[in-house]
Structure formats: C-alpha cells, structure tokens
Amino acid sequence: MGASYRHDYRAFGEHVLRADWMRANLLARAERVKAAAEADAARYSDTGHYASSFESSSGTHGGSRGDRAYGRVRNTDPAAAAIEFGHLSGQTGDTDRRPVEGHHTLVRALDAAADT
C-alpha cells in the first residue's frame, strides 16, 4: 500500500499563502526593493522628489483571486510613469518632440527582492 496525500487548500492558504510570516517576508522584500529604487532614482533626480516618493506596503488580498499575501512598491510622484517608462520631450503641438527613454527604476530594483 502506497502513501497518499490529500491537499487541504483552506489550511494551505491560512498557514502559507496568507500567513503572517509570509506577509512579513514579502514586506521585507518590498523594503529592499524600495531602498534600491531610491538609491537608483537619486542618481538622476534633480529635485529628489521622485526618489523620495517611493512607498512599500504589504497585505493579504493579492493574487488573481485576492487570496495571497503580497508586497508592493509604488511611487506617488505624478511624473512617475513618464520617468519610469519614458515620454516625449517638449509640449503637445511642438514640431520637435523627441523621445526620452525611461529609467526603469523599479524593474532594476527588483533584483533586491531576491534572497541573498
């Protein structure tokens, strides 16, 4: 007679996917990403506003079904999307608008979330 296993999805969610230790782990990773993003953003920020606008958080309503712990890093600067992903220089209607490449700060900072 072989061994058998019956997965208890409710218990797995409670003790692993939404557990306090998982949320704390993901918050710690988000804090590392935030620190790396702030350090990277400080290199090209004239005012420092973008670099000082990063926030980290964690919770338990992540994942596609809202049943997972998550860690999140975001930037609240109104220009964050343009800085992160790029934009066109000049004003709307200008004939000489050039693309400005994005800095991709958060993408580069994600390596900081890895276990060391």
C-alpha positions as CSV (number, residue, x, y, z in Angstrom):
1,M,0.0,0.0,0.0
2,G,1.5,3.4,-1.1
3,A,1.3,6.7,0.7
4,S,-1.5,9.1,-0.2
5,Y,-1.9,12.8,0.2
6,R,-5.0,14.9,0.2
7,H,-4.3,18.6,-0.1
8,D,-6.2,20.9,2.3
9,Y,-6.5,24.1,0.3
10,R,-8.0,26.1,3.2
11,A,-5.3,25.2,5.6
12,F,-2.6,25.8,3.0
13,G,-4.0,29.3,2.4
14,E,-4.2,30.0,6.1
15,H,-0.7,28.7,7.0
16,V,1.3,29.6,3.9
17,L,-0.4,31.9,1.4
18,R,-1.9,34.4,3.8
19,A,0.2,33.7,6.9
20,D,1.7,36.5,9.0
21,W,5.2,35.1,8.3
22,M,4.6,35.3,4.5
23,R,3.3,38.8,4.7
24,A,6.4,39.9,6.8
25,N,8.7,38.2,4.3
26,L,7.1,40.0,1.4
27,L,7.2,43.3,3.2
28,A,10.9,42.9,3.9
29,R,11.5,42.2,0.2
30,A,9.4,45.2,-0.7
31,E,11.5,47.3,1.7
32,R,14.7,46.1,-0.1
33,V,13.3,47.0,-3.5
34,K,12.2,50.4,-2.2
35,A,15.7,51.1,-0.9
36,A,17.3,50.0,-4.2
37,A,14.9,52.1,-6.2
38,E,15.5,55.2,-4.0
39,A,19.3,54.8,-4.4
40,D,19.0,54.4,-8.2
41,A,16.5,57.2,-8.6
42,A,18.7,59.6,-6.6
43,R,21.4,59.4,-9.3
44,Y,19.3,61.2,-12.0
45,S,16.8,63.2,-10.0
46,D,17.3,67.0,-10.0
47,T,14.9,67.7,-7.1
48,G,14.9,64.4,-5.3
49,H,11.1,64.3,-5.4
50,Y,10.9,61.1,-7.5
51,A,13.4,59.4,-5.3
52,S,11.6,60.3,-2.1
53,S,8.2,59.3,-3.4
54,F,8.6,55.5,-3.1
55,E,6.3,53.6,-0.7
56,S,6.3,50.0,0.3
57,S,3.4,48.0,1.7
58,S,2.1,44.5,2.2
59,G,-1.3,42.9,2.7
60,T,-3.3,39.7,2.2
61,H,-5.5,40.4,-0.7
62,G,-3.0,39.9,-3.6
63,G,-3.0,37.4,-6.4
64,S,-5.6,36.9,-9.1
65,R,-8.2,35.6,-6.6
66,G,-7.3,38.0,-3.8
67,D,-6.2,35.2,-1.5
68,R,-2.5,35.7,-1.3
69,A,-0.1,37.8,0.7
70,Y,1.7,40.5,-1.3
71,G,4.5,43.0,-1.0
72,R,4.2,46.2,-3.1
73,V,6.4,49.1,-4.0
74,R,5.0,52.2,-5.8
75,N,5.9,55.7,-6.5
76,T,3.4,58.5,-5.8
77,D,5.1,61.2,-7.9
78,P,2.7,62.4,-10.6
79,A,5.5,62.1,-13.1
80,A,6.4,58.5,-12.1
81,A,5.0,56.8,-15.2
82,A,6.8,59.2,-17.5
83,I,10.1,58.8,-15.6
84,E,9.8,55.0,-15.3
85,F,8.6,54.2,-18.9
86,G,9.7,57.3,-20.9
87,H,7.9,60.1,-22.7
88,L,8.2,62.7,-25.5
89,S,10.1,65.9,-24.7
90,G,8.5,69.3,-25.3
91,Q,4.9,70.3,-25.2
92,T,2.0,68.9,-27.1
93,G,1.9,70.6,-30.6
94,D,5.7,71.2,-30.7
95,T,7.1,70.1,-34.0
96,D,10.4,68.9,-32.5
97,R,9.4,66.3,-29.8
98,R,12.0,63.7,-29.1
99,P,11.6,60.5,-27.2
100,V,13.0,60.5,-23.7
101,E,13.9,57.0,-22.7
102,G,12.5,55.6,-19.4
103,H,14.8,54.9,-16.4
104,H,13.1,51.6,-15.5
105,T,14.0,52.1,-11.8
106,L,11.6,49.6,-10.3
107,V,12.5,46.9,-12.8
108,R,16.1,47.2,-12.0
109,A,15.4,47.4,-8.3
110,L,13.5,44.0,-8.3
111,D,16.8,42.2,-8.1
112,A,17.0,43.4,-4.5
113,A,14.0,41.3,-3.6
114,A,15.9,38.1,-4.2
115,D,17.3,36.1,-1.3
116,T,20.9,36.8,-0.6
